[in-house]
Amino acid sequence: MQIKRNKFYIGDIKIEDIIQKYGSPLYIYDQKVIEEKFNNLKDKIEYPFLKIHYAVKANSNTHLLKLLRSLGSNVEVVSEGLARLSLKAGFKPSQIIYTCNGAEKEELDFIMGKKIQPNLDSVNQVEYWGKKNPGSKIGIRLNLNMGSGHHEHTTTGGSESKFGIHISEIKNIKRIVKKYNLIINGLQQHIGSGIPDPKTFEKAAHALLKISYQFEDLEYIDLGGGLDIPYRPKDKEVDIKGLSNVIDDLMSSLSKMRGKDLNLIIEPGRYLVAQSGVLIAKVTDIKTHSGNTFVSINTGMNHLIRSAMYSSYHELVNISKPKDRSRKVNLVGNVCESSDVFAKNRSIRNPQVDDLVAILDAGAYGYSMSSLYNGRPKPAEILVSKDKVKLIRERTPLDDILESF
Ligand SMILES: Cc1ncc(COP(=O)(O)O)c(C=O)c1O
């Protein structure tokens, strides 16, 4: 989002013009940002056998999947639904990595049937897979007792975590692998989402590569996702080049020792799409009491749950009043929950009823975590590329909501 002559733009298009045509609330994505972020990873990570698998759950709009495919991305999915969606968007089964957290037997059968590469998540899954498909190749997700994330709910490793095969189970896994002549061709680790310090990511990579020496038939090392983005003005962009140097050294020495080039997989979600998206909403009401001002907008935790669920920070901009003085307000949604709050005591430029407010960096875990809670439609989604505006998902028609209840 940029400001030109006191008006806010995405690409070459004035946001107010988009809202006039498509209404609010509205998710708008800037294609250029996704392209830049993808190319940044691709160009700055020097290890030659890098495969980027976009984490589809971050934003599963088919148009964005197609865009990422055209840029050279593969995908990582966590359910049959997201796998089918990826196939529909044109990805080949060989371009999909399936993370099997909590997968049912029927789901594992689906993965086997489609010849998609799994990263199995438990001893039971490996046993089931081996019985049904002896002699086949599997990846496994490990929990090496390391976890990190922007919130405890996004931390996916460590002793308190349900994710992955715990390090203490490796002996057991090797026994089952032998029993069914399975081949472990990949190791995955995803320690969490929104990892605040890239050094933690590096440390986890070290630990995974250290343990990888125990597995002889590896074709890939999968470091998962988790790269954070600067949500607050004081936050810094992750130094991808610095990270690349560390990973490159680790992977090159592993490949050298093995006498073959191993693939390096990463599964970024947030990093690729968060900064491309804004959620635009209209101010519907303002109340002041007990020294607090509550500015209510026509969206809420049903459309962007991050603030309510993780107390996440999103920058807020009154795009209707670019020059007015700021005042401190609580920006709240229109859902009947007291946690439906986007910001408390935050400076926003003089909000008035009917103003448009932009919630920034909403491209990841925004629409994909949205719901029909309170019986309100989901917003439409728009993709802007320079001077082109494309409706990439319609607002949920109210009649559809009535049908589904
Ligand atoms: C297995 C796995 N890979 C990748 C990701 C993407 O994480 P992020 O969006 O933080 O990059 C997730 C999300 O938590 C995940 O569970």
The ligand as an SDF file (V2000), in Angstrom:
LIG
                    3D

 16 16  0  0  0  0  0  0  0  0999 V2000
    4.1390  -28.0330    8.7930 C   0  0  0  0  0  0  0  0  0  0  0  0
    4.0740  -26.5810    8.5060 C   0  0  0  0  0  0  0  0  0  0  0  0
    4.8610  -26.0730    7.5410 N   0  0  0  0  0  0  0  0  0  0  0  0
    4.8510  -24.7570    7.2360 C   0  0  0  0  0  0  0  0  0  0  0  0
    4.0330  -23.8810    7.9070 C   0  0  0  0  0  0  0  0  0  0  0  0
    4.0670  -22.4350    7.5400 C   0  0  0  0  0  0  0  0  0  0  0  0
    4.4770  -21.6380    8.5770 O   0  0  0  0  0  0  0  0  0  0  0  0
    4.7130  -20.0830    8.3190 P   0  0  0  0  0  0  0  0  0  0  0  0
    3.4780  -19.5320    7.7440 O   0  0  0  0  0  0  0  0  0  0  0  0
    5.0360  -19.5370    9.6600 O   0  0  0  0  0  0  0  0  0  0  0  0
    5.8720  -19.9810    7.3780 O   0  0  0  0  0  0  0  0  0  0  0  0
    3.1980  -24.3550    8.9170 C   0  0  0  0  0  0  0  0  0  0  0  0
    2.3580  -23.4310    9.6990 C   0  0  0  0  0  0  0  0  0  0  0  0
    2.3760  -23.4050   10.8860 O   0  0  0  0  0  0  0  0  0  0  0  0
    3.2140  -25.7470    9.2230 C   0  0  0  0  0  0  0  0  0  0  0  0
    2.4150  -26.2440   10.1760 O   0  0  0  0  0  0  0  0  0  0  0  0
  1  2  1  0
  2  3  1  0
  2 15  2  0
  3  4  2  0
  4  5  1  0
  5  6  1  0
  5 12  2  0
  6  7  1  0
  7  8  1  0
  8  9  2  0
  8 10  1  0
  8 11  1  0
 12 13  1  0
 12 15  1  0
 13 14  2  0
 15 16  1  0
M  END
$$$$
